[in-house]
Amino acid sequence: MSGIGWLAAIIVGGLAGWLAEQFMKANMGLLMNIVLGIVGAMVLNFILVAVTGGTLGGWIGQLVVGFIGACLLIWGARAVRSAT
């Protein structure tokens, strides 16, 4: 997560992961919400920089990116689980 610091990244990541958990109707714990939010934001930030050359900045931008990234990770995990 660019530009917001580690403590803020954990807070925003946890919130983004929790929002994604509610939206996708998944059942995970607090630690997994934080991990999903942070990893989702990192993955989507990488994709955004590769495609557009930039990413959303600040708390709100990273919350949106983390939410979308976490939703994509939940969707991907469900797809892999159902394929096996």
C-alpha positions in Angstrom: 0.0 0.0 0.0 1.7 3.1 -1.2 1.9 6.2 0.9 0.0 5.4 4.0 2.4 3.6 6.4 2.4 0.2 7.9 -0.1 0.8 10.8 -2.5 2.5 8.5 -2.0 -0.4 5.9 -3.1 -2.9 8.6 -6.1 -0.8 9.6 -7.2 -0.1 6.0 -6.4 -3.7 5.0 -8.5 -5.1 7.9 -11.4 -2.8 7.0 -11.1 -3.7 3.3 -11.0 -7.4 4.1 -14.0 -7.2 6.4 -16.0 -5.3 3.8 -15.0 -7.9 1.1 -16.0 -10.7 3.5 -19.4 -9.1 4.1 -19.9 -8.4 0.4 -18.8 -11.9 -0.8 -20.7 -13.6 2.1 -17.5 -15.4 3.2 -16.8 -16.5 6.7 -13.2 -15.6 7.9 -11.6 -14.3 11.0 -9.9 -10.9 11.7 -6.4 -12.0 10.8 -7.6 -13.4 7.4 -9.5 -10.2 6.8 -6.3 -8.1 7.4 -4.2 -10.5 5.2 -6.8 -10.4 2.4 -7.1 -6.7 2.4 -3.4 -6.1 2.4 -2.5 -8.8 -0.2 -5.5 -7.8 -2.3 -4.4 -4.2 -2.3 -0.8 -5.1 -3.2 -2.0 -7.3 -6.1 -4.4 -4.8 -7.5 -1.9 -1.9 -7.0 0.6 -3.9 -9.0 -1.9 -4.5 -11.8 -3.0 -0.9 -11.8 0.6 0.4 -12.1 1.3 -2.1 -14.8 -1.8 -1.2 -16.9 -2.3 2.5 -16.2 1.0 3.6 -14.8 -0.5 4.8 -11.5 -2.7 3.8 -8.6 -5.2 5.4 -6.2 -3.6 7.2 -3.3 -4.6 8.0 0.2 -6.7 6.1 2.7 -9.9 6.1 0.6 -8.2 5.0 -2.6 -6.3 2.2 -0.8 -9.6 1.1 0.9 -11.3 0.8 -2.5 -8.3 -1.0 -4.1 -8.0 -3.3 -1.0 -11.7 -4.1 -1.2 -11.7 -4.9 -4.9 -8.4 -6.9 -4.5 -9.8 -8.9 -1.5 -13.0 -9.6 -3.5 -10.9 -10.9 -6.4 -8.9 -13.1 -4.0 -12.0 -14.6 -2.4 -13.5 -15.2 -5.9 -10.3 -16.9 -7.0 -10.1 -19.1 -3.9 -13.7 -20.2 -4.5 -13.0 -20.9 -8.1 -10.0 -23.0 -7.3 -11.8 -24.9 -4.5 -14.8 -25.7 -6.7 -12.6 -26.9 -9.5 -11.0 -29.6 -7.4 
